[in-house]
Amino acid sequence: MAPNRYTGLFFLDEATALAAGHRPCAECRNADYKSFLALTGASGADELDERLNSERGRLHESELDELLDGAFVALGGQAWLVLGSALLRWTPGGYSERRPRFSGRVGVVTPPTSLRVLASGWNGSLPLIHPNRPA
């Protein structure tokens, strides 16, 4: 990807993009980008992208009970979305399986910066989630 150029990345949903260490687009989602940026305390896109890039792809541990809806965790080599009392298994086409949320420590996929933004109540504190979800 060329510096200072549009990055054509598209994700299943916003929760997936945040878990992958990305932020809202400054061009097509400018208001969301500005509020996300303000909540991180970063001075601009370059600083925020550098921070997210340093956190991307690294699992950190947390109590599952303490994670907000919209966070992703890794279980058995699979990515799972935290949503209410359930965990939903991520697939490229949507969420394919539901299992009960449990107590215990888990590896968290969503970067700490994005978790703090969600905890602040940004965008209603629940990122956009693909409608394909198991009952």
C-alpha positions as CSV (number, residue, x, y, z in Angstrom):
1,M,0.0,0.0,0.0
2,A,1.5,3.3,-1.1
3,P,1.9,6.0,1.6
4,N,-0.6,8.8,1.6
5,R,-3.0,6.9,-0.6
6,Y,-6.4,5.4,-0.2
7,T,-6.2,1.9,1.4
8,G,-8.9,-0.4,-0.1
9,L,-9.6,-2.6,2.8
10,F,-13.0,-4.0,3.5
11,F,-14.2,-6.1,6.4
12,L,-17.2,-8.2,7.2
13,D,-18.3,-5.6,9.8
14,E,-16.9,-2.9,12.0
15,A,-16.3,-5.3,14.9
16,T,-14.0,-7.4,12.6
17,A,-12.2,-4.2,11.4
18,L,-11.5,-3.1,15.0
19,A,-10.3,-6.6,15.9
20,A,-7.9,-6.5,13.0
21,G,-6.4,-3.3,14.3
22,H,-8.1,-0.8,12.0
23,R,-10.0,2.4,12.6
24,P,-13.0,4.1,10.8
25,C,-12.1,5.6,7.4
26,A,-11.3,9.3,7.6
27,E,-12.9,9.8,4.2
28,C,-16.1,7.8,4.0
29,R,-16.8,7.8,7.8
30,N,-15.3,11.1,8.8
31,A,-17.4,11.8,11.8
32,D,-16.8,8.3,13.3
33,Y,-13.1,8.7,12.5
34,K,-12.9,12.1,14.2
35,S,-14.7,10.8,17.4
36,F,-12.6,7.6,17.4
37,L,-9.4,9.7,17.0
38,A,-10.4,12.1,19.8
39,L,-11.0,9.2,22.2
40,T,-7.6,7.7,21.7
41,G,-5.8,11.0,22.4
42,A,-3.7,10.5,19.2
43,S,-2.7,13.7,17.4
44,G,-3.7,12.4,14.0
45,A,-4.1,9.4,11.7
46,D,-0.4,8.7,11.5
47,E,0.0,8.4,15.3
48,L,-3.1,6.4,15.7
49,D,-2.3,4.0,12.8
50,E,1.2,3.5,14.3
51,R,-0.3,2.7,17.7
52,L,-2.9,0.3,16.2
53,N,-0.2,-1.3,14.1
54,S,2.0,-2.0,17.1
55,E,-1.0,-3.7,18.9
56,R,-2.3,-5.6,15.8
57,G,-1.9,-9.4,15.8
58,R,-0.9,-9.6,19.5
59,L,-3.2,-11.4,21.9
60,H,-3.5,-10.0,25.4
61,E,-5.3,-11.7,28.3
62,S,-8.4,-10.5,30.0
63,E,-11.3,-11.9,32.0
64,L,-14.1,-12.7,29.5
65,D,-16.6,-11.3,32.0
66,E,-14.9,-7.9,31.7
67,L,-15.0,-7.6,27.9
68,L,-17.5,-5.4,26.2
69,D,-19.8,-6.5,23.4
70,G,-18.0,-6.2,20.1
71,A,-14.6,-7.5,21.3
72,F,-13.1,-10.5,19.7
73,V,-11.4,-13.4,21.6
74,A,-9.4,-16.4,20.4
75,L,-10.6,-19.8,21.4
76,G,-9.2,-23.0,20.0
77,G,-7.6,-21.2,17.1
78,Q,-10.8,-19.5,16.1
79,A,-12.0,-15.9,16.4
80,W,-15.2,-15.4,18.5
81,L,-17.2,-12.2,18.9
82,V,-18.4,-11.3,22.4
83,L,-22.1,-10.4,22.2
84,G,-24.3,-10.4,25.3
85,S,-24.4,-13.8,27.0
86,A,-22.9,-15.5,24.0
87,L,-19.8,-15.9,21.8
88,L,-20.3,-16.0,18.1
89,R,-17.7,-17.8,15.9
90,W,-16.5,-15.5,13.1
91,T,-16.3,-16.7,9.5
92,P,-15.7,-14.6,6.3
93,G,-19.4,-14.8,5.5
94,G,-20.8,-14.1,8.9
95,Y,-21.1,-15.7,12.3
96,S,-21.7,-19.4,12.1
97,E,-21.9,-20.8,15.6
98,R,-23.1,-19.6,19.1
99,R,-21.8,-20.8,22.4
100,P,-22.5,-19.5,25.9
101,R,-20.2,-16.9,27.4
102,F,-18.3,-18.3,30.3
103,S,-16.1,-17.1,33.1
104,G,-12.3,-17.2,32.8
105,R,-9.3,-15.7,31.2
106,V,-9.1,-15.6,27.4
107,G,-6.8,-14.3,24.7
108,V,-8.2,-11.0,23.4
109,V,-7.8,-10.2,19.7
110,T,-9.2,-6.7,19.6
111,P,-6.3,-4.2,20.3
112,P,-6.3,-2.4,23.7
113,T,-6.7,1.0,22.0
114,S,-9.9,-0.1,20.3
115,L,-11.2,-1.7,23.5
116,R,-10.7,1.6,25.4
117,V,-12.6,3.5,22.6
118,L,-15.5,1.0,22.9
119,A,-15.5,1.3,26.7
120,S,-15.8,5.1,26.4
121,G,-19.2,4.7,24.8
122,W,-18.1,5.6,21.2
123,N,-20.7,5.0,18.6
124,G,-23.2,3.7,21.2
125,S,-20.4,1.4,22.4
126,L,-21.4,-1.4,20.1
127,P,-19.7,-1.5,16.7
128,L,-21.7,-2.4,13.7
129,I,-22.1,-6.2,13.5
130,H,-23.0,-8.3,10.5
131,P,-26.6,-9.4,10.6
132,N,-25.8,-13.1,9.8
133,R,-25.9,-14.5,13.3
134,P,-26.9,-17.9,14.6
135,A,-29.9,-18.1,16.8
